[in-house]
Amino acid sequence: MKKVLLTAAATLMAATVFAGVPVSAEEKVKLDLAAVETAYGTELWKEIIEAYKEVNPNVEVSLSQEKELEDALTPRLQSGDYPDVVMLALSREKGLPETLIKDHALADLTDVKDLKIPGEDGTVADKLLPGFTDSTSTNPYNDGKTYLMPMFYSPTGLFYNKGLFKEKGWEVPKTWDEMWSLADKAKKEGMSLFTYPTASYLDTFFSSVILSSGGLDFYNSAMNYDPEVWKGEGLTEVFKTLGKLAENTEPTTVANANSDGYTRNQQMVLDNQALFMPNGTWVVGEMKDAPRAEGFEWGMMPIPTAKEGGDRYAYTFLEHIWVPEGAKQKEAAKEFIAFLYSDKAAEIFASHGAVQPIKGMNEKLSEEQQVFYNIYSDGVLPGMGGFVATEAIEGVNLGETLYEAFNSVVSGDLSVEDWQANVVEMMGKFHEKVTAQ
């Protein structure tokens, strides 16, 4: 993807002309909403727009939806045609919001938390669950300011067939040693231990592995690109663990680990060809019509620990909503975002399987969804945040070097030692950028 640039002059002009312009009761405003089309379907945002008309009839919201929203937005942003509100998460393969973060091209949304929710008495901050605007996932510069609001959340973990484990009398492993023991049992049954949809799904998985191996301080040091941490004993053990997992990955996984074949990898779990895959709760809806083994029942477990009794983590995947710095209707955009945390909006979102990080939502979920969202009620800790924002480095791609390279480790084309060495070299380059900022 070509880098999206906002020149300093363009940014200054946008801030001078549009920032801080309130929307009066009489003023008619046109709001441009761009949303990625996901497993939640195509009707969700249409219903939200209709509901918003009831509380703010002076705002006309136009909607554009695309599965590959980045491809539609990139030329718009490059030409200065900015949407006002964008629903597009971090950690997608094309990394559009990450590029805008590096270019300081997102609007500051910190004050959205203090806005009164349209149609209600409380503020957005009153509704949000604690901690969901306290990590680099929403505050990418680690400066106390929020640039991406958390819209939906999904616990991630290792998904498996609970029915198979009941049938075989297998215990769900809590440590990596127990995982390797289970791998031997599965092999005797003609099953592989592990598969993954695509390498991009490994970002939250790797984060959970690091958290479960060394805890939060260790994780935060790694997310600051510290090369000493990445070549140190703790992460060396993590790479060794991932290398052993690669040895126990279903052999056809790499061939299908792309946008066309990823559901084939997910199908392996439904067919009992592989025991575990990293994923988020959306996979249930995504595979709802897929065939499955007799007695199949969705289960999800947190990431195993290196030692018995260690803290277990399940990374929380956030889907974000944000405003480009060059948007024409920033204040109207913020008011619209505030509405998205209302009881009415939450009801609409939940009806499509989209769960927001707001108080009282878990009780409203289906029994199947509660199995996943209650994972944190059993002593499992949530993981959030990621690599701190820094400037892009020409010719250096974190996703390819850290995550995509796992494909080559699985296929045997790259050793674990060389993989780690490549990552350490890359982290050193980013660390220089971070410390110079």
Residue pairs with C-beta under 8 A, 6 or more apart in sequence:
1 70
1 74
1 94
1 95
1 96
1 99
2 74
2 78
3 99
3 103
3 392
4 74
4 77
4 78
4 96
4 99
4 100
4 103
4 105
5 78
5 103
6 14
6 77
6 103
6 104
6 105
6 325
6 326
10 80
10 326
11 104
11 105
11 325
11 326
14 82
14 325
14 326
14 327
15 325
18 327
18 328
18 329
18 330
19 330
20 330
20 331
21 330
21 331
22 331
23 29
23 58
23 59
23 329
23 331
23 332
23 335
25 58
26 58
27 58
28 58
28 59
28 60
29 58
29 59
29 60
29 329
29 332
30 59
30 60
30 61
30 62
30 329
31 59
31 60
31 61
31 62
31 84
31 85
31 329
31 332
31 333
31 336
32 62
32 64
32 82
32 83
32 84
32 85
32 327
32 329
33 45
33 49
33 61
33 62
33 63
33 64
33 83
33 84
33 85
33 86
33 87
33 336
34 63
34 64
34 65
34 66
34 69
34 72
34 73
34 83
34 85
34 86
34 87
34 88
35 45
35 63
35 64
35 65
35 69
35 86
35 87
35 88
36 65
36 66
36 67
36 69
36 87
36 88
36 89
37 65
37 66
37 67
37 69
38 67
38 282
38 319
39 282
39 285
39 286
39 353
40 282
40 285
40 349
40 352
40 353
40 354
41 352
42 65
43 352
44 348
44 349
44 352
44 354
45 63
45 65
45 87
46 63
47 348
48 340
48 345
48 348
48 349
49 61
49 63
51 344
51 345
51 348
52 59
52 61
52 118
52 336
52 339
53 59
54 119
55 118
55 119
55 339
55 342
56 118
56 335
56 336
56 339
59 332
59 335
59 336
61 336
64 72
64 83
66 72
68 94
69 86
69 88
69 96
70 88
70 92
70 94
70 96
71 94
73 83
73 86
73 88
73 96
74 96
76 82
76 83
77 100
77 324
77 326
80 326
82 324
82 326
82 327
82 328
83 324
83 327
84 323
84 324
84 327
84 328
84 329
84 330
84 332
84 333
85 321
85 322
85 323
85 327
85 333
85 336
85 337
86 97
86 321
86 322
86 323
86 324
87 151
87 319
87 320
87 321
88 96
88 97
88 320
88 322
89 97
89 317
89 318
89 319
89 320
90 97
90 98
90 137
90 148
90 318
90 320
90 386
91 200
91 203
91 204
91 317
91 386
92 200
93 198
93 200
93 399
95 399
97 106
97 148
97 320
97 322
98 389
99 392
100 106
100 324
101 140
101 141
101 147
101 389
102 389
102 390
102 391
102 392
104 325
105 324
105 325
105 326
106 147
106 148
106 322
106 323
106 324
106 325
107 147
107 322
107 323
107 324
107 325
107 327
107 330
107 333
108 145
108 146
108 147
109 146
109 147
109 148
109 149
109 322
109 323
109 334
109 337
110 144
110 145
110 146
111 334
112 124
112 146
112 149
112 334
112 337
112 338
113 123
113 124
113 125
113 128
113 133
113 146
114 123
114 124
114 125
115 123
115 124
115 334
115 335
115 338
116 122
116 123
116 338
117 123
117 124
117 127
117 338
117 339
117 341
117 342
118 335
118 338
118 339
118 342
119 339
119 342
119 344
120 342
120 343
124 338
124 341
127 341
127 358
127 359
128 150
128 341
128 357
128 358
128 359
129 357
129 358
129 359
131 382
131 384
132 138
132 150
132 153
132 318
132 357
132 384
133 139
133 146
133 149
133 150
134 384
135 384
135 385
136 142
136 223
136 385
136 386
136 387
136 388
136 389
137 148
137 150
137 318
137 320
137 384
137 385
137 386
138 146
138 147
138 148
138 149
138 150
138 318
138 320
139 145
139 146
139 147
140 147
140 148
140 388
140 389
141 147
141 388
141 389
142 388
147 322
148 320
148 321
148 322
149 320
149 321
149 322
149 337
150 318
150 319
150 320
150 356
150 357
151 318
151 319
151 320
151 321
151 340
151 354
151 356
152 318
152 319
152 349
152 354
152 355
152 356
152 357
153 316
153 317
153 318
153 319
153 355
153 356
153 357
154 280
154 281
154 282
154 316
154 317
154 319
154 355
154 372
155 280
155 281
155 300
155 314
155 315
155 316
155 317
155 372
155 373
155 375
155 376
155 382
156 204
156 205
156 208
156 278
156 279
156 280
156 314
156 315
156 316
156 317
157 208
157 278
157 279
157 300
157 301
157 302
157 303
157 314
157 315
157 375
158 205
158 276
158 277
158 278
158 300
158 301
158 302
158 303
159 269
159 276
159 277
159 278
159 279
159 283
159 298
159 299
159 300
160 172
160 269
160 275
160 276
160 277
160 299
160 300
160 301
161 269
161 270
161 272
161 275
161 292
161 293
161 296
161 297
161 298
161 299
162 297
162 298
162 299
163 293
163 295
163 296
163 297
164 170
164 272
164 275
164 293
164 295
164 296
165 171
165 172
165 299
166 295
166 297
167 295
168 185
168 189
170 182
170 185
171 178
172 299
172 301
173 179
173 181
173 182
173 301
173 304
174 304
174 305
174 308
174 312
175 304
175 305
175 306
175 307
175 308
175 310
176 241
176 244
176 304
176 305
176 306
178 304
179 193
179 245
179 304
180 244
180 248
182 193
182 275
183 193
183 248
186 192
186 193
186 275
187 193
191 272
191 273
191 274
191 275
192 248
192 249
192 250
192 251
192 268
192 273
192 274
192 275
193 245
193 248
193 249
193 274
193 275
193 276
194 245
194 248
194 249
194 250
194 274
194 275
194 276
194 277
195 249
195 250
195 253
195 265
195 266
195 268
195 269
195 273
195 274
195 276
195 277
196 202
196 205
196 249
196 253
196 257
196 265
196 277
196 278
197 257
197 262
197 263
197 265
197 266
197 277
197 278
197 279
198 257
198 258
198 259
198 262
198 265
199 257
199 399
199 403
199 404
199 406
199 407
200 399
200 403
201 277
201 278
201 279
202 278
202 403
202 406
203 386
203 399
203 403
204 278
204 280
204 315
204 317
204 383
205 278
205 303
205 315
206 238
206 242
206 402
206 403
207 219
207 315
207 383
207 386
208 302
208 303
208 313
208 314
208 315
208 383
209 238
209 241
209 242
209 303
210 218
210 219
210 222
210 235
210 238
211 218
211 219
211 303
211 311
211 313
211 315
211 381
211 383
212 302
212 303
212 304
212 305
212 306
212 310
212 311
212 312
212 313
213 234
213 237
213 238
213 241
213 305
213 306
214 234
215 311
218 229
218 234
219 383
220 385
221 229
222 229
222 230
222 235
223 385
223 386
223 387
223 388
224 388
224 431
224 434
225 387
225 388
225 390
225 427
225 428
225 430
225 431
225 434
226 427
226 431
227 424
227 425
227 427
227 428
227 431
229 235
230 420
230 423
230 424
230 427
231 420
231 424
235 420
236 420
237 306
239 416
239 419
239 420
240 416
241 306
242 406
242 409
242 416
243 409
243 416
243 419
246 406
246 409
246 410
246 416
249 274
249 410
250 265
250 268
250 273
250 274
252 264
253 265
253 268
253 274
253 410
254 407
254 410
254 411
255 261
256 262
256 264
256 265
257 265
257 407
263 286
263 287
263 290
265 274
265 277
266 277
266 279
266 283
266 286
266 287
266 290
267 287
267 290
267 291
268 274
268 277
269 275
269 276
269 277
270 287
270 290
270 291
270 292
270 293
270 296
271 291
271 292
271 293
272 293
276 301
280 317
281 300
281 355
281 369
281 372
281 373
282 353
284 298
284 353
284 368
284 369
285 353
298 368
298 371
299 371
300 314
300 371
300 372
300 375
302 312
302 313
302 314
302 375
302 380
303 312
303 313
303 314
304 312
305 311
305 312
311 381
312 379
312 380
312 381
313 380
313 381
313 382
313 383
314 375
314 376
314 380
314 381
314 382
314 383
315 382
315 383
315 384
316 382
316 383
316 384
318 357
318 384
319 354
321 337
321 340
323 330
323 333
323 334
323 337
327 333
339 345
340 349
340 356
341 356
341 358
346 356
346 358
346 361
349 355
349 356
350 356
350 361
350 364
350 365
353 369
355 361
355 365
355 369
355 373
362 370
362 373
362 374
365 373
376 382
387 398
387 430
388 434
390 430
390 433
390 434
390 437
391 433
391 437
393 429
393 430
393 433
396 426
396 429
396 430
398 426
398 430
401 422
401 423
401 426
402 423
402 426
405 414
405 419
405 422
405 423
406 419
408 414
408 419
409 415
409 416
409 419
